[in-house]
Amino acid sequence: MTREELLNRVKTEVPETSGVYIMKDAADEVIYVGKAKVLRRRMKSYFDVSEKTSKTYALVSNIDHFEYIITNSELDAFSLECNLIKKHKPKYNILLKDDKSFPYIKIDMKEKYPRIQIVRRPKNEPNTLLFGPYVTGMRVSELVTLIKSAYPIRWCNTNFAGKPLYSRPCVHGEIGNCLAPCISEANEEKYKEMLRSVIEFLNGKTGDIRKQLKKKMDAYSSELKFEEALKIRNMLQTVENIDKEIITNLTSESNIDIFAIEEQDETFNINVMMIRAGKNVGQVNHPIFDACNEKNELLLQFISNYYSMGSMLPKEIVVRDFSEEQREILQAYLLGNFSRVVKIVVPKIGIKVEFLDNCSKNAKDYLEHSKERIEKKYKMTTEALENLKKLLGLKRLKRIEGYDISNISGQFSVASMVVFEDGEPAYKEYRKFKIKTVEGPNDVASLKEVLNRRLTDFVQQKENFSKRPDLILIDGGFGQLHSAFSVVQEMGLDIAMISLAERNEEICLTNSSKPIILKKSDYTLRLLQRVRDESHRFAITFHRNLRGKSLKSSLSEIEGLGEKKVSALIKHFRSVEAISKASKKDLMNAEGIGEGLAEIIFNHFHKDIVK
């Protein structure tokens, strides 16, 4: 439809009520989802003749038709918009990549003797305490080491529910690193008291942990264990550094996220400052490409996406210039989706305005100093994908699947399937295959088997394989390509396939006998190389892991060989065959293998000779 036809349809069909609109291109792909308090007025703004940004113009020029859904309120429209964006991942909406997973410290209070655990992307669970995220500064592993040095918290993952006590503790219990609740229930109250001190420390109160570490340092010094005493002294210095991070104007209960959005040359950047237990734990930038909306609407959409991706909700969110309506929508959305009341603050004076100013400053600075990096990323992803789409004459190109085979002389033959969406790896979509029907080193037959299995599962809409690839990329020349493409043809599917011949990096097509040769610096070629190299890496990693497990399984049958010694043998000799041919003296060169064990291993592989 032309712009005039689209505008006329908006004027005559779209009602003046709240709802969601869905813009689609000629291939019926969803390219933008938006919400509006008044649908007709909002949608008319896309097709009028007023001046637009280049990205809004690009969106409008790609709109072929649209749909809309009427809602009872703007809040309902916002919730529906968020769900549709997650489902369709439209090109011109904010698509927050799931690649920033910061560590948290988790204490599950449902456990009889709660542990200190490091987790990523934690869930909001009842009776569970979460501290973090730990973004900058001290590593979270160092923080856990600090806690365990001061308090004898248990190290094990023992489930105490309904289990009898042990007769003796583990090594940590024996040397005093653990209170050893596994051997005496008398320690339960003492453990709870100690845990309260740990929680106070994680909430910013450092007095007790200083006292415990000082006591331990003095004990080491009196025993002339100066190296251990020095380690504790360094930990005390770390506690000093933690205290320096405390923002004096805030209480230790202050858990706040501050959001600021800035724009330069039609590229937006959102800076997020995280304050936990009254301390600034870090700031993270999120550059945004291709987004088409007003700043505050972009930020509103971003925040909903941000917490849906696994970031933990704070007690308070600080933003600039949100209307009362936007604040109410965001608060209601967070309550409805996460069952948490979060205060949305738009400050006018005070330290929170200073926080916003700092976030804005960092967002602008990132855009100014990362311009080349941002442009390069855009060229490597969005622009490269668009150019590849035109080069191959495809109507739609969002999902690329790359395949590779890995084996050694046909043994442990496996295949990988990697997925790139919007020009970037979609790690959750990766899949691994064990070759089932092909014997020997036949990569072509193995690839046909894997494609047949994957596409059959797609046709049958099986879980984990229900998404349709827009393009399949394999490694090799025309021979490998046509053999693999025969699977697609036999199944009657309309899926494009190309191959990349590694020798000259030629792009081979199914409908031409002449390859496409691009410059080595071309970002379109680089995108294909990234897919090809990633599928190769993923296949080799799977092959090595499978082979390693098989080697360990065969060696673990030997009496006296534990997991560490098996790993040492594999690391030294690389294969069971090499181990079987090694002399006793050679076996002793592997770490941890003494004369007695070397003789047992040697005899295992030379039973007939020994007899």
Secondary structure as UniProt FT lines:
FT   HELIX           3..13
FT   STRAND          19..24
FT   TURN            26..27
FT   STRAND          30..36
FT   HELIX           39..47
FT   HELIX           54..62
FT   STRAND          65..70
FT   HELIX           74..88
FT   TURN            91..92
FT   STRAND          103..108
FT   TURN            109..110
FT   STRAND          117..120
FT   TURN            126..127
FT   STRAND          128..131
FT   HELIX           140..150
FT   TURN            161..162
FT   HELIX           171..174
FT   TURN            175..176
FT   TURN            181..183
FT   HELIX           185..187
FT   HELIX           188..202
FT   TURN            203..204
FT   HELIX           207..222
FT   TURN            223..224
FT   HELIX           226..244
FT   TURN            248..249
FT   TURN            252..253
FT   STRAND          256..264
FT   TURN            265..266
FT   STRAND          267..276
FT   TURN            277..278
FT   STRAND          279..288
FT   HELIX           295..308
FT   TURN            309..310
FT   STRAND          316..318
FT   HELIX           324..338
FT   STRAND          343..345
FT   HELIX           351..369
FT   HELIX           371..378
FT   HELIX           379..383
FT   HELIX           384..392
FT   STRAND          399..408
FT   TURN            409..410
FT   STRAND          411..421
FT   TURN            422..423
FT   STRAND          424..425
FT   HELIX           427..429
FT   STRAND          431..434
FT   HELIX           443..459
FT   TURN            460..461
FT   TURN            463..464
FT   STRAND          471..475
FT   HELIX           478..490
FT   TURN            491..492
FT   STRAND          496..501
FT   TURN            502..505
FT   STRAND          506..509
FT   TURN            510..511
FT   TURN            520..521
FT   HELIX           523..555
FT   TURN            556..557
FT   TURN            559..560
FT   HELIX           563..573
FT   HELIX           576..581
FT   HELIX           584..587
FT   TURN            588..589
FT   TURN            591..592
FT   HELIX           595..605
FT   HELIX           607..610
//
